[in-house]
Amino acid sequence: MRRFVIVGHKVDTSGDFKLDDLAGSTGRLDILLRCINSAFFLSHGIRKDVEVYLILQGEPNPPVTVRISGEEIRYLNPDERSTGALIRNALLKVEGDEIRSSPGIYVSKQSFADVISDLASKSEIVYLKEDGEDLRHKQFDDDVTFVLSDHQDLTPEEEAILLKHMPSIVNLGPLSYHADHCIIIMNVDLDRKM
Amino acid sequence: MRRFVIVGHKVDTSGDFKLDDLAGSTGRLDILLRCINSAFFLSHGIRKDVEVYLILQGEPNPPVTVRISGEEIRYLNPDERSTGALIRNALLKVEGDEIRSSPGIYVSKQSFADVISDLASKSEIVYLKEDGEDLRHKQFDDDVTFVLSDHQDLTPEEEAILLKHMPSIVNLGPLSYHADHCIIIMNVDLDRKM
């Protein structure tokens, strides 16, 4: 299983936002929507061996975790707006423990620490840093989790939580890339190593 | 210079469409908007050494070519909707010869054959095919043009035009990827070879 955890530091957790202004009024949910596209879409289908966790840290109700299963997902299209509608629906249903919002989309009040702790018990954790090992020279476990952030870096607190679990440190290339582009780079590299 | 030519076979050339339904009512302009994101965005800026050509083949006014210069572009944001507005504005201004629609965005009635013929005179042309040479083993000229298609393959006529110019044939990886994802793969590979 490939897993991608993406932290949205300011993403609105109310679900009370307009699909017409995903980039302006949602705390940059648009970035995470592009990450979902990158994680799941192949030319002729959906990657069933992928799972995405969005950790939403914005007001008024943080944290919220949205988990998306490639094995179970339905009604996923590549465009930002339709995926925005699926995530908004999930936000409107959040309670505490994980519940299903729609096929393949689950929502809970899990924190970043909860999610990383759970995944570290069953998956290699990978942290992307410029001084890490070159992705192309790195072999990964069959169950691997990549941790990414939106347009802001992980906070010192989030980084401390992550480092506690002794992640692999990996570098993707000579420049610094958007989170959704990073996911493409990792997916294609893993495709070559399968 | 890196150039990406992307053919949108059904993209509406009237400019008369709604930004609220880019995936449903535009002949899949949404695909090309994601290609623009992939071509230009770095974490901390725009790739100035990139140029994108969108060849729009849909009704009612085909062909239309939109050229986007990374050196000159302004007002470009990563989300689909705002880029959709820039392209719509260009479509509303098309005449015959190339004119500037907004900073860095140019529109003309050039055809696929016109664009490829012009670029082949100054740039290595690359055609992506599953039986091509592995991208990672290929060295490219400093001025290189990658030709891609939207969710439909190039037509036999388009492929014949392309092959007439003796393109390099390149394979990106073991699976088949969306056009916007292909652009990420190529950009990052070129970054490593710079």
Contacts between the chains, C-beta under 8 A, distances in Angstrom:
chain1	res1	chain2	res2	distance
A	19	B	20	7.7
A	20	B	19	7.8
A	20	B	20	6.1
A	20	B	81	7.4
A	21	B	81	8.0
A	22	B	79	6.3
A	22	B	81	7.1
A	23	B	77	6.3
A	23	B	78	7.4
A	23	B	79	3.9
A	23	B	81	7.0
A	23	B	82	6.6
A	30	B	78	7.1
A	30	B	79	4.7
A	31	B	78	7.5
A	34	B	34	7.9
A	34	B	37	7.4
A	34	B	78	7.3
A	37	B	34	7.5
A	38	B	181	7.0
A	41	B	178	5.7
A	41	B	181	7.3
A	42	B	175	5.8
A	42	B	176	6.5
A	42	B	177	6.6
A	42	B	178	7.5
A	43	B	175	7.5
A	43	B	176	3.8
A	43	B	177	5.7
A	43	B	178	5.8
A	44	B	176	6.1
A	77	B	23	6.3
A	78	B	23	7.4
A	78	B	30	7.1
A	78	B	31	7.5
A	78	B	34	7.3
A	78	B	178	7.0
A	79	B	22	6.3
A	79	B	23	3.8
A	79	B	30	4.7
A	79	B	80	6.4
A	80	B	79	6.3
A	80	B	80	5.0
A	80	B	81	7.4
A	81	B	20	7.4
A	81	B	21	8.0
A	81	B	22	7.1
A	81	B	23	7.0
A	81	B	80	7.4
A	81	B	81	7.5
A	82	B	23	6.6
A	172	B	188	7.4
A	173	B	188	5.0
A	173	B	191	5.4
A	173	B	192	5.9
A	174	B	191	5.2
A	174	B	192	6.2
A	174	B	194	7.2
A	175	B	42	5.8
A	175	B	43	7.5
A	175	B	188	8.0
A	175	B	191	5.3
A	176	B	42	6.6
A	176	B	43	3.8
A	176	B	44	6.1
A	177	B	42	6.6
A	177	B	43	5.7
A	177	B	188	7.2
A	178	B	41	5.7
A	178	B	42	7.5
A	178	B	43	5.8
A	178	B	78	7.0
A	181	B	38	7.0
A	181	B	41	7.3
A	181	B	184	5.0
A	181	B	188	7.7
A	184	B	181	5.0
A	184	B	184	4.3
A	184	B	185	6.8
A	185	B	184	6.8
A	185	B	185	7.7
A	185	B	188	5.6
A	188	B	172	7.4
A	188	B	173	5.0
A	188	B	175	8.0
A	188	B	177	7.2
A	188	B	181	7.6
A	188	B	185	5.6
A	191	B	173	5.4
A	191	B	174	5.2
A	191	B	175	5.3
A	192	B	173	5.9
A	192	B	174	6.2
A	194	B	174	7.2
